[in-house]
Amino acid sequence: MTSIAVLGAGGRAGRAVTAEAHRRGHRVTPVVRDPARHPDLTAAVRGDVTDPEAVASIGYGHDAVVHAVSPASGPEALAAAGLDPEFFVRAADALLHGLARSGVPRLVAIGLFATLTDAHGRPLYDDPAVLPAALRPFALSHAAGLDRLRAADTTVDWLVLTPPAALDVDGARTGRYRLGGEQAPESAHLSYADLAVAVVDEIEAPGHHRTRLSVFADAHEPIRAPTLAR
C-alpha cells in the first residue's frame, strides 16, 4: 500500500485523485487550506502548498505527493481573486524544498492546458480565442511554476500532467487515457476520473521523470461539456 498526500483535495482534481487512490487501496492524506470548509473530507489536514515547513511536515511518511492546488475555483473566481503572480513559483519552491527535506521521492502536479502550445509552438495562453484575457495572468503564473520545476536541481522526481480544457467533472472513469508532449492535442477532452487514473498510475509505476506531459482521453471516448476549474 502506497501512502499519498493530496494537496488541493477539496477541488475537483484533488477529489478525483483522492477517490482513485482510495479505490486502489492506498492510504491517502487529503490536504486543504481550511478543513472546516470541507466537512465531507473527514481525514483532511490543514496545509499551505506555498509553505515549505508545512509541506515538509505533511510529507513525512508519504511515498508521493499530488499538487492539485489552485488559488481559486472556476473562471469567475480566478478572474476576481487578485492572483499573486508568484503563486505557482512559490508552490514549486515549497514543494521541492519540503519534499526533499521529508524524503518524499515522487511529486505529481496537475498542469494547466493554456501552458501547452499550438501547432506552431505558440503558447495557448497567447491566443484570446482559447483563453480569455482576464485569465492570462493565471496561465502565466502556472507557466512560471513549471519553469521553476524544470530549472531546479532536486532529488524530487517530479512530473506535471496537463489535461485539456475540456475536463468533464461528471465523465465516467474508463481507465483509459493517452499521453502527449508540449503540443495541445486538437479537440482533446478528458474526465476528471481518468485524469486521476493517470496521476495514480504515475505514482504506482513512475514512467516519466522531471518532465511535463499532456494527458487526454482515448479518441473513441465521447466529448461532454467542458469544465475549466481544477
Secondary structure, 3 states (H helix, E strand, C coil): CCEEEEECCCCHHHHHHHHHHHHCCCEEEEEECCHHHCCCCCCCEECCCCCHHHHHHHHCCCCEEEECCCCCCCHHHHHHCCCCCCHHHHHHHHHHHHHHHHCCCEEEEECCHHHCECCCCCEHHHCCCCCCHHHHHHHHHHHHHHHHHHHCCCCCEEEEEECCCEEECCCCCCCCCEEECCECCCCCEEEHHHHHHHHHHHHHCCCCCCEEEEEECCCCCCCCCCECCC
